[in-house]
Amino acid sequence: MAISIFRPSVSLPQQFLYSINPQKFSSISVIRKKQSFLRCASSDSAPPLTRQEMSLSVGMYLIPHPNKVEKGGEDAFFVSSDDGEVIVVADGVSGWAEKNVDPALFSRELVANVSSLVGNVEVNDDPRILIKGAHAATSSIGSATVLVSVFKNGILKIGSVGDCGLRVIRKGQMIFSTFPLEHYFDCPYQLSSESVTQTYLDAIVWKVIYG
């Protein structure tokens, strides 16, 4: 399982709000302030005004199961090049190995398809639309749990199918965490190549607002 961790670094008291979509009920990411300075035109001696913005500093690290190191594990991830605006984690379902199917193929293609949709105007910064388009374009046999986050204008949108996780940590304390969606223990919701499967409509959706 891969868990994304967002660490906001702030100098003044701030507040995070989150909401869950009422219709449905290995990485480290750091949220930091990026400061830009504006000088007052009326006086050269006036101190610069500070406009505080949010950006992401992202680091990713994949730790495969010891028995799966040689093939690089069965999970996949993607971080967009624009300061990590889009982050995707997919966990391949290992049960497919019993059918002589490499579980990594589905998760890797799914993540690759998400990456190809980043920047598409039809996506409109909606993680569910990214999940929908990527799943429809994935032809590999298998299944995977997936989490997609989109961070823009100080708002973190999260869509998750299954048990991939994301946490927001501020000043050493966890102030937000996603929760898994499972049929029963060790059987999470998942996107699959099978005709009967969960879809983007089954995704749990959160919105975390910085302000």
C-alpha positions as CSV (number, residue, x, y, z in Angstrom):
1,M,0.0,0.0,0.0
2,A,1.3,3.5,-0.8
3,I,0.5,6.5,1.3
4,S,1.0,10.1,0.3
5,I,1.9,12.5,3.1
6,F,1.4,16.3,2.7
7,R,3.3,18.4,5.3
8,P,2.2,22.0,5.3
9,S,4.8,24.5,6.7
10,V,3.2,27.7,7.9
11,S,4.3,30.5,10.2
12,L,0.9,31.7,11.2
13,P,-2.2,29.7,12.5
14,Q,-4.0,28.3,9.5
15,Q,-6.9,26.0,9.1
16,F,-7.6,23.0,6.8
17,L,-11.2,22.2,5.9
18,Y,-12.3,19.0,4.2
19,S,-15.6,17.7,2.9
20,I,-16.7,14.3,1.6
21,N,-18.8,14.0,-1.5
22,P,-22.3,13.4,-0.2
23,Q,-23.2,11.3,-3.2
24,K,-20.8,8.5,-2.3
25,F,-20.5,8.0,0.7
26,S,5.4,5.5,-1.7
27,S,5.6,9.0,-1.5
28,I,6.2,12.0,0.7
29,S,4.7,15.4,-0.4
30,V,5.5,18.6,1.3
31,I,3.2,21.6,1.1
32,R,5.2,24.8,1.6
33,K,4.7,28.5,1.2
34,K,6.1,30.2,-1.8
35,Q,6.6,34.0,-1.2
36,S,6.6,36.7,-3.8
37,F,7.4,40.3,-3.0
38,L,5.6,43.4,-4.3
39,R,7.1,46.9,-3.6
40,C,4.9,49.9,-3.0
41,A,5.3,52.4,-5.8
42,S,4.6,55.4,-3.5
43,S,7.7,55.0,-1.4
44,D,11.1,53.3,-1.9
45,S,11.5,53.1,1.9
46,A,8.3,51.1,2.4
47,P,8.8,47.5,3.3
48,P,7.9,44.9,0.7
49,L,4.4,43.4,0.8
50,T,4.4,39.6,0.9
51,R,1.9,37.6,-1.1
52,Q,1.8,34.0,0.2
53,E,1.0,31.2,-2.1
54,M,1.0,27.5,-1.9
55,S,3.1,25.1,-3.9
56,L,4.2,21.4,-3.6
57,S,7.6,20.0,-3.2
58,V,7.3,16.3,-4.0
59,G,9.4,13.3,-3.4
60,M,8.5,9.7,-4.4
61,Y,10.0,6.4,-3.2
62,L,8.7,2.9,-4.1
63,I,9.5,0.1,-1.6
64,P,8.4,-3.2,-3.2
65,H,7.7,-6.4,-1.3
66,P,10.9,-8.3,-0.7
67,N,9.7,-11.1,-3.0
68,K,8.9,-8.7,-5.8
69,V,12.0,-6.5,-5.8
70,E,13.5,-8.1,-9.0
71,K,10.5,-6.9,-11.1
72,G,10.2,-3.6,-9.3
73,G,7.1,-4.4,-7.4
74,E,3.4,-4.3,-8.5
75,D,2.6,-0.7,-7.7
76,A,3.0,2.5,-9.8
77,F,3.0,6.2,-9.2
78,F,3.1,9.5,-11.2
79,V,3.8,13.1,-10.3
80,S,3.2,15.9,-12.8
81,S,6.1,18.1,-13.7
82,D,4.2,21.3,-12.7
83,D,5.3,21.3,-9.0
84,G,3.4,18.1,-8.3
85,E,0.0,19.5,-9.2
86,V,-1.3,15.9,-9.9
87,I,-0.2,12.9,-7.9
88,V,-1.3,9.3,-8.7
89,V,-0.7,6.1,-6.8
90,A,-2.0,2.7,-7.9
91,D,-1.6,-0.6,-6.0
92,G,-1.7,-3.7,-8.2
93,V,-3.8,-6.5,-6.9
94,S,-1.5,-9.4,-6.3
95,G,-4.2,-12.1,-6.5
96,W,-3.8,-12.0,-10.3
97,A,-0.5,-13.7,-10.0
98,E,-2.4,-16.9,-9.2
99,K,-3.8,-16.7,-12.8
100,N,-0.3,-16.2,-14.3
101,V,-1.0,-12.5,-14.8
102,D,1.5,-9.9,-13.8
103,P,-0.4,-7.5,-11.4
104,A,2.1,-4.7,-12.2
105,L,0.9,-4.4,-15.8
106,F,-2.6,-3.0,-15.0
107,S,-1.4,-0.6,-12.3
108,R,1.4,0.8,-14.5
109,E,-0.8,1.2,-17.6
110,L,-3.5,2.8,-15.4
111,V,-1.1,5.4,-14.1
112,A,0.4,6.0,-17.5
113,N,-3.1,6.7,-18.8
114,V,-3.7,9.2,-16.0
115,S,-0.5,11.0,-16.9
116,S,-1.6,11.3,-20.5
117,L,-4.8,13.1,-19.4
118,V,-3.1,15.7,-17.3
119,G,-3.7,19.2,-18.8
120,N,-6.7,18.1,-20.7
121,V,-9.3,20.8,-20.5
122,E,-12.1,18.3,-20.2
123,V,-10.6,17.0,-16.9
124,N,-11.3,20.4,-15.2
125,D,-9.1,19.4,-12.3
126,D,-11.5,16.7,-11.3
127,P,-9.7,13.5,-10.0
128,R,-12.8,11.4,-10.8
129,I,-12.6,12.4,-14.5
130,L,-8.9,11.4,-14.5
131,I,-9.9,8.0,-13.0
132,K,-12.7,7.6,-15.5
133,G,-10.6,8.3,-18.5
134,A,-7.6,6.3,-17.4
135,H,-9.7,3.2,-16.5
136,A,-11.5,3.4,-19.9
137,A,-8.1,3.5,-21.7
138,T,-6.5,0.6,-19.8
139,S,-6.4,-2.6,-21.7
140,S,-4.2,-4.8,-19.5
141,I,-5.7,-7.7,-17.6
142,G,-5.7,-7.2,-13.9
143,S,-7.0,-4.7,-11.3
144,A,-5.7,-2.0,-8.9
145,T,-6.7,0.3,-6.2
146,V,-6.0,4.0,-7.1
147,L,-5.7,7.4,-5.5
148,V,-5.6,10.6,-7.6
149,S,-5.0,14.0,-6.0
150,V,-5.1,17.4,-7.8
151,F,-3.7,20.5,-6.0
152,K,-4.5,23.9,-7.5
153,N,-5.1,27.3,-6.1
154,G,-4.7,26.2,-2.5
155,I,-7.3,23.4,-2.9
156,L,-6.4,19.7,-2.7
157,K,-9.0,17.4,-4.4
158,I,-8.7,13.7,-3.8
159,G,-10.4,10.8,-5.5
160,S,-9.8,7.2,-4.3
161,V,-11.1,3.8,-5.2
162,G,-9.9,1.2,-2.7
163,D,-7.3,1.4,0.1
164,C,-4.5,3.7,-1.2
165,G,-4.1,6.5,1.4
166,L,-3.2,10.1,1.7
167,R,-2.6,12.2,4.9
168,V,-2.2,15.9,5.6
169,I,0.3,16.6,8.4
170,R,0.8,20.1,9.9
171,K,3.4,20.8,12.5
172,G,3.9,17.1,13.2
173,Q,0.2,16.4,13.6
174,M,-2.1,14.6,11.2
175,I,-5.1,16.8,10.6
176,F,-6.6,14.8,7.7
177,S,-6.5,11.3,6.4
178,T,-8.4,9.4,3.7
179,F,-10.0,6.1,4.7
180,P,-10.2,2.8,2.7
181,L,-13.2,1.5,0.9
182,E,-13.5,-2.3,1.2
183,H,-15.9,-5.1,0.4
184,Y,-14.4,-6.9,3.5
185,F,-11.0,-7.2,5.1
186,D,-8.2,-7.4,2.6
187,C,-10.6,-7.1,-0.3
188,P,-10.7,-3.4,-1.3
189,Y,-12.7,-1.7,-4.0
190,Q,-10.7,-1.7,-7.2
191,L,-10.7,-0.8,-10.8
192,S,-10.4,-3.9,-13.0
193,S,-10.4,-5.3,-16.5
194,E,-13.3,-7.5,-15.6
195,S,-16.8,-6.6,-16.8
196,V,-18.1,-6.4,-13.2
197,T,-15.9,-3.9,-11.4
198,Q,-15.9,-0.6,-9.5
199,T,-15.7,2.6,-11.5
200,Y,-14.9,6.2,-11.0
201,L,-18.5,6.6,-9.7
202,D,-17.5,4.5,-6.7
203,A,-14.6,6.8,-5.8
204,I,-14.6,8.5,-2.4
205,V,-14.0,12.2,-3.0
206,W,-12.5,14.7,-0.6
207,K,-11.6,18.4,-0.8
208,V,-9.0,19.9,1.5
209,I,-9.0,23.7,1.5
210,Y,-6.0,25.7,2.7
211,G,-7.0,29.0,4.3
